[in-house]
């Protein structure tokens, strides 16, 4: 992880750490914080706790997002403090709907300049964001909303497994991992386990990201915690609740960073500090029905 971030994530980059609730790579975010990257443009459908941590750590210059909050709990308080001018620094924001962000990644992946959609009517988001515009359909004459393509410098995807060539398999809840990866200049894949190519070939429909667009594969068990990895470990809902109290207080926030980010060299050491965590969250076996790919 250290090498991948050092070589592929640079100051001033536009960075995507993907995963919609599921498979959010906190390990990569923590390594970016440890390496003190600055002036990043962070993009996600929902910033989640990892971007709250990265914003509070001073990594971000701009946030491009849809909904911002601690899911099911409350606010992202580091994000909120900087917007309200209660802490040093400035953060530029660029807000869309969820589908607006999906459309931006889709346009970027297809190498199109923009994406049309029937969104934003009756909302004031276009007033807040001048990049949301309209175009007249040449076929129907209908006025459609448009959003510009998003082509990140680097996208980081957490997944269950990949082979040594970077062919990456994901199952469970999906976000826009595929679209963000194809839209991006560079791609880092972080996986729970590295498997033989035969495993990937035996179950091809689970391959979401092909190896030919992947720049680095990092094997990092528990790299998504406190998010989850279907089939490996559950979401740490207790941590999401606890984050409300931690992030509200700048002193507690800094103490968390000092202990669990700067205070550990890697994810293995992070897990060693969290006694009983694996036993509490380890997934129970629930194997799905297999399929026959034979001819």
C-alpha positions as CSV (number, residue, x, y, z in Angstrom):
1,X,0.0,0.0,0.0
2,X,2.8,2.4,0.9
3,X,4.5,1.9,-2.5
4,X,1.2,2.1,-4.5
5,X,0.2,5.4,-2.9
6,X,3.7,6.8,-3.1
7,X,4.0,6.2,-6.8
8,X,0.4,6.7,-8.0
9,X,-1.2,9.3,-5.7
10,X,0.3,12.8,-6.1
11,X,-0.3,16.2,-4.5
12,X,-3.1,18.0,-6.5
13,X,-4.6,14.8,-7.9
14,X,-8.3,14.2,-8.4
15,X,-8.8,11.0,-6.3
16,X,-11.7,8.6,-6.1
17,X,-12.0,6.0,-3.3
18,X,-14.9,4.0,-4.5
19,X,-17.5,1.7,-2.8
20,X,-21.1,2.5,-2.0
21,X,-21.4,1.6,1.7
22,X,-19.7,-1.7,0.8
23,X,-16.0,-2.1,0.1
24,X,-14.8,1.5,1.0
25,X,-11.0,1.3,1.2
26,X,-10.2,3.0,4.5
27,X,-6.7,1.5,4.4
28,X,-5.8,3.5,1.2
29,X,-7.3,6.7,2.7
30,X,-5.2,6.2,5.9
31,X,-2.1,5.7,3.8
32,X,-2.8,8.9,1.9
33,X,-3.1,10.7,5.2
34,X,0.1,9.2,6.5
35,X,2.0,10.3,3.4
36,X,0.5,13.8,3.9
37,X,-0.8,14.3,0.4
38,X,-2.2,17.8,-0.1
39,X,-4.5,19.8,-2.4
40,X,-6.5,16.7,-3.5
41,X,-9.8,16.9,-5.2
42,X,-11.8,14.1,-3.5
43,X,-14.7,12.6,-5.4
44,X,-17.4,10.1,-4.2
45,X,-21.1,9.6,-4.4
46,X,-21.1,9.8,-0.6
47,X,-18.0,11.1,1.2
48,X,-18.6,8.7,4.1
49,X,-16.2,8.7,7.1
50,X,-13.0,8.2,5.1
51,X,-13.3,11.6,3.4
52,X,-14.3,13.2,6.7
53,X,-11.0,11.9,8.0
54,X,-9.0,13.0,5.0
55,X,-10.6,16.5,5.0
56,X,-9.9,16.8,8.7
57,X,-6.3,15.7,8.1
58,X,-5.8,18.5,5.6
59,X,-5.5,16.4,2.5
60,X,-8.3,18.0,0.5
61,X,-8.7,21.2,-1.5
62,X,-12.0,20.3,-3.0
63,X,-14.9,17.8,-2.6
64,X,-17.0,16.6,-5.5
65,X,-19.9,14.6,-4.1
66,X,-23.7,13.9,-3.9
67,X,-25.0,13.2,-0.4
68,X,-22.7,14.0,2.6
69,X,-23.3,12.5,6.0
70,X,-22.5,9.6,8.4
71,X,-25.0,7.1,7.0
72,X,-27.8,6.5,9.5
73,X,-26.1,8.5,12.2
74,X,-25.6,12.2,11.5
75,X,-23.1,14.7,10.1
76,X,-19.6,14.5,8.9
77,X,-18.2,17.0,11.4
78,X,-14.8,17.6,10.0
79,X,-16.4,18.4,6.7
80,X,-19.0,20.6,8.4
81,X,-16.5,22.5,10.5
82,X,-14.4,23.6,7.5
83,X,-17.5,24.7,5.6
84,X,-18.8,26.7,8.5
85,X,-15.4,28.4,9.0
86,X,-14.9,26.9,12.4
87,X,-11.4,25.5,11.6
88,X,-8.4,26.6,9.6
89,X,-8.4,26.0,5.8
90,X,-10.8,26.2,3.0
91,X,-12.7,23.5,1.1
92,X,-14.3,24.0,-2.3
93,X,-17.4,21.9,-2.9
94,X,-19.2,20.8,-6.0
95,X,-22.5,19.0,-5.4
96,X,-24.6,16.7,-7.6
97,X,-27.4,14.2,-7.1
98,X,-26.4,10.5,-6.7
99,X,-27.2,9.8,-10.3
100,X,-25.5,13.0,-11.4
101,X,-22.2,11.5,-10.0
102,X,-23.0,8.1,-11.7
103,X,-23.5,10.0,-14.9
104,X,-20.3,11.9,-14.6
105,X,-18.3,8.7,-14.1
106,X,-20.2,7.0,-17.0
107,X,-19.4,9.8,-19.4
108,X,-15.8,9.7,-18.3
109,X,-15.6,5.9,-18.8
110,X,-17.1,6.3,-22.3
111,X,-14.8,9.2,-23.1
112,X,-17.8,11.4,-23.8
113,X,-17.8,15.1,-22.9
114,X,-21.0,15.0,-20.9
115,X,-24.0,12.8,-20.0
116,X,-27.7,13.8,-20.5
117,X,-30.4,12.9,-18.1
118,X,-33.9,13.8,-16.8
119,X,-32.8,15.1,-13.5
120,X,-32.7,18.3,-11.5
121,X,-36.1,19.6,-12.5
122,X,-37.7,21.2,-9.4
123,X,-34.4,21.4,-7.5
124,X,-32.0,24.3,-6.9
125,X,-28.8,22.3,-7.5
126,X,-28.3,23.9,-10.9
127,X,-28.3,27.3,-9.2
128,X,-25.6,26.1,-6.7
129,X,-23.6,24.3,-9.3
130,X,-23.2,26.0,-12.7
131,X,-21.7,22.9,-14.2
132,X,-25.2,21.3,-14.3
133,X,-26.5,22.6,-17.6
134,X,-29.2,21.8,-20.2
135,X,-29.1,20.7,-23.8
136,X,-32.0,20.4,-26.3
137,X,-32.4,16.8,-27.6
138,X,-31.9,16.8,-31.4
139,X,-34.5,14.0,-31.7
140,X,-37.3,15.0,-29.4
141,X,-36.7,18.7,-28.8
142,X,-36.8,18.0,-25.0
143,X,-34.6,20.0,-22.7
144,X,-32.4,17.6,-20.8
145,X,-30.0,18.2,-17.9
146,X,-26.3,17.5,-18.5
147,X,-23.3,17.0,-16.3
148,X,-19.7,17.0,-17.5
149,X,-17.5,13.9,-17.7
150,X,-15.3,13.1,-14.7
151,X,-11.9,11.6,-15.4
152,X,-10.0,11.2,-12.1
153,X,-6.2,11.0,-11.9
154,X,-6.5,7.9,-9.8
155,X,-9.3,5.6,-8.6
156,X,-8.9,3.2,-5.7
157,X,-11.2,0.2,-5.6
158,X,-11.4,-2.3,-2.8
159,X,-12.5,-5.8,-3.8
160,X,-12.8,-9.3,-2.5
161,X,-10.2,-10.8,-4.8
162,X,-8.0,-10.4,-7.8
163,X,-5.3,-12.4,-9.6
164,X,-1.7,-11.3,-10.1
165,X,-2.6,-9.6,-13.4
166,X,-5.2,-7.4,-11.7
167,X,-8.4,-9.0,-12.9
168,X,-10.6,-8.0,-10.1
169,X,-13.8,-9.7,-8.8
170,X,-16.5,-8.1,-6.7
171,X,-19.8,-9.5,-5.4
172,X,-22.4,-7.9,-3.1
173,X,-23.5,-4.3,-3.2
174,X,-21.9,-2.4,-6.1
175,X,-21.3,1.3,-6.5
176,X,-19.6,2.8,-9.6
177,X,-16.3,0.9,-9.2
178,X,-16.3,-0.2,-12.9
179,X,-17.2,3.3,-14.3
180,X,-14.8,5.1,-12.0
181,X,-12.0,2.7,-12.9
182,X,-12.5,3.0,-16.6
183,X,-12.8,6.8,-16.4
184,X,-9.5,7.1,-14.5
185,X,-6.0,7.6,-15.6
186,X,-4.6,5.3,-13.0
187,X,-6.2,2.5,-11.0
188,X,-5.2,0.9,-7.7
189,X,-7.0,-2.3,-6.7
190,X,-6.9,-3.3,-3.0
191,X,-8.1,-6.9,-2.3
192,X,-8.8,-9.1,0.6
193,X,-6.9,-11.9,-1.1
194,X,-4.8,-12.7,-4.2
195,X,-6.0,-15.8,-6.0
196,X,-4.8,-17.9,-8.9
197,X,-5.9,-16.9,-12.4
198,X,-7.8,-20.3,-12.5
199,X,-10.1,-19.0,-9.8
200,X,-11.0,-15.9,-11.8
201,X,-11.4,-17.8,-15.0
202,X,-13.7,-20.3,-13.3
203,X,-16.2,-17.5,-12.3
204,X,-15.8,-14.9,-15.1
205,X,-19.1,-13.0,-14.5
206,X,-17.8,-11.7,-11.1
207,X,-14.8,-9.9,-12.8
208,X,-15.7,-6.3,-12.7
209,X,-12.4,-4.6,-13.5
210,X,-10.0,-6.2,-16.1
211,X,-6.3,-6.3,-15.3
212,X,-5.3,-4.3,-18.4
213,X,-6.5,-1.0,-16.8
214,X,-5.0,-1.8,-13.3
215,X,-1.7,-0.1,-12.3
216,X,-1.3,-1.8,-8.9
217,X,-2.7,-4.6,-6.9
218,X,-2.4,-4.4,-3.1
219,X,-3.3,-7.3,-0.8
220,X,-4.7,-5.8,2.3
221,X,-7.0,-8.0,4.5
222,X,-9.5,-5.9,6.4
223,X,-8.6,-2.9,4.3
224,X,-12.2,-1.8,4.1
225,X,-12.9,-1.6,7.9
226,X,-15.1,0.0,9.2
227,X,-16.9,-0.6,5.9
228,X,-17.4,-4.2,5.0
229,X,-16.4,-6.9,2.5
230,X,-19.2,-9.3,1.7
231,X,-18.2,-12.8,2.5
232,X,-15.2,-11.7,4.6
233,X,-16.4,-9.3,7.4
234,X,-19.4,-7.3,8.4
235,X,-19.9,-3.5,8.6
236,X,-18.7,-2.1,11.9
237,X,-21.9,-0.2,12.7
238,X,-20.6,0.5,16.3
239,X,-17.7,2.5,14.8
240,X,-20.0,4.5,12.6
241,X,-22.0,5.4,15.7
242,X,-18.8,6.2,17.7
243,X,-17.6,8.4,14.9
244,X,-20.3,10.9,15.7
245,X,-18.7,11.6,19.1
246,X,-15.1,11.4,17.8
247,X,-15.6,13.8,14.9
248,X,-17.6,16.4,16.8
249,X,-14.6,17.1,19.0
250,X,-11.4,18.3,17.2
251,X,-9.3,17.0,20.0
252,X,-10.8,13.5,19.9
253,X,-10.5,13.6,16.1
254,X,-6.8,14.3,16.3
255,X,-6.4,11.7,19.0
256,X,-8.0,9.1,16.7
257,X,-5.6,10.1,13.8
258,X,-2.6,10.0,16.1
259,X,-3.5,6.5,17.4
260,X,-5.1,4.7,14.4
261,X,-3.5,6.4,11.4
262,X,-0.2,8.1,12.2
263,X,0.4,5.7,15.1
264,X,0.5,2.6,13.0
265,X,2.6,1.8,9.9
266,X,0.0,-0.3,8.1
267,X,-3.3,-2.1,8.3
268,X,-1.9,-5.1,10.0
269,X,-0.8,-2.9,12.9
270,X,-4.2,-1.2,12.8
271,X,-5.9,-4.5,13.3
272,X,-3.5,-5.5,16.1
273,X,-4.7,-2.4,18.0
274,X,-8.3,-3.5,17.6
275,X,-8.5,-6.5,19.9
276,X,-11.5,-8.7,19.3
277,X,-12.6,-6.9,16.1
278,X,-12.0,-9.8,13.8
279,X,-13.9,-12.2,16.0
280,X,-16.8,-9.8,16.2
281,X,-17.1,-9.0,12.5
282,X,-15.9,-12.1,10.7
283,X,-18.4,-13.3,8.2
284,X,-20.3,-16.5,8.7
285,X,-20.2,-18.9,5.7
286,X,-23.2,-18.7,3.4
287,X,-22.3,-20.2,0.1
288,X,-24.5,-19.3,-2.9
289,X,-25.7,-21.8,-5.5
290,X,-23.0,-22.5,-8.1
291,X,-23.4,-22.3,-11.9
292,X,-22.2,-24.5,-14.7
293,X,-20.1,-22.7,-17.3
294,X,-19.5,-25.8,-19.4
295,X,-20.3,-26.3,-23.1
